[in-house]
Amino acid sequence: MTVDLPPERLDQLLTGQLILQAQQVTWLGRLHSPAQLQALRALSQQGDAPFREAITRLVTALETLETTAALSAPLPTRPQPSQLPPALQPVLLIGRARIRYHGLMTVQEGQDLRALFDTAPDKQAVTDLFEAAANRGLQGSELRLRARRGSAAPSDLLPLSPRSLDESSN
């Protein structure tokens, strides 16, 4: 099968999930939006006949695909903003799939947030959030300190690393 479209022209919605090979068309993962299905339908109108047929079969398979996930344990409920400590309410947003902290989280705020959870994975997620907030401004670099008194030579650069929640709880 030959394809008349170069990969650069494929709709950005399909990049990373639609794999085109010489004899095979593959879709990776689930559809993230109806727009992806529309983009595939538009793609099924381009190229030669075998390509159009393969894309049409892919669209049909994706339209009829049913997925279910069995959950064996009840999921914990997210804390509501009113359940958070007052200092965290204006800066902490807990989404359905992501937790994000706006600004620099203090050690006390991290400990207050971690105290809201009972399980180790939840506590680890808060620790990861604290470290991400502490390191966000550094953008992969490190903060180093040098001192100088009067006309003396400056001291060696000393790396400064942010405190972790585990170190701070001791």
Rosetta blueprint (number, residue, H / E / L):
1 M L
2 T L
3 V L
4 D L
5 L L
6 P L
7 P H
8 E H
9 R H
10 L L
11 D L
12 Q L
13 L L
14 L L
15 T L
16 G L
17 Q L
18 L E
19 I E
20 L E
21 Q L
22 A L
23 Q L
24 Q L
25 V E
26 T E
27 W E
28 L L
29 G L
30 R L
31 L L
32 H L
33 S L
34 P H
35 A H
36 Q H
37 L H
38 Q H
39 A H
40 L H
41 R H
42 A H
43 L H
44 S L
45 Q L
46 Q L
47 G L
48 D L
49 A H
50 P H
51 F H
52 R H
53 E H
54 A H
55 I H
56 T H
57 R H
58 L H
59 V H
60 T H
61 A H
62 L H
63 E H
64 T H
65 L L
66 E L
67 T L
68 T L
69 A L
70 A L
71 L L
72 S L
73 A L
74 P L
75 L L
76 P L
77 T L
78 R L
79 P L
80 Q L
81 P H
82 S H
83 Q H
84 L L
85 P L
86 P L
87 A L
88 L L
89 Q L
90 P L
91 V L
92 L E
93 L E
94 I E
95 G L
96 R L
97 A L
98 R L
99 I E
100 R E
101 Y E
102 H L
103 G L
104 L L
105 M L
106 T L
107 V H
108 Q H
109 E H
110 G H
111 Q H
112 D H
113 L H
114 R H
115 A L
116 L L
117 F L
118 D L
119 T L
120 A H
121 P H
122 D H
123 K H
124 Q H
125 A H
126 V H
127 T H
128 D H
129 L H
130 F H
131 E H
132 A H
133 A H
134 A H
135 N H
136 R H
137 G H
138 L H
139 Q L
140 G L
141 S L
142 E L
143 L E
144 R E
145 L E
146 R L
147 A L
148 R L
149 R L
150 G L
151 S L
152 A L
153 A L
154 P L
155 S L
156 D L
157 L L
158 L E
159 P E
160 L E
161 S L
162 P L
163 R L
164 S L
165 L H
166 D H
167 E H
168 S H
169 S L
170 N L
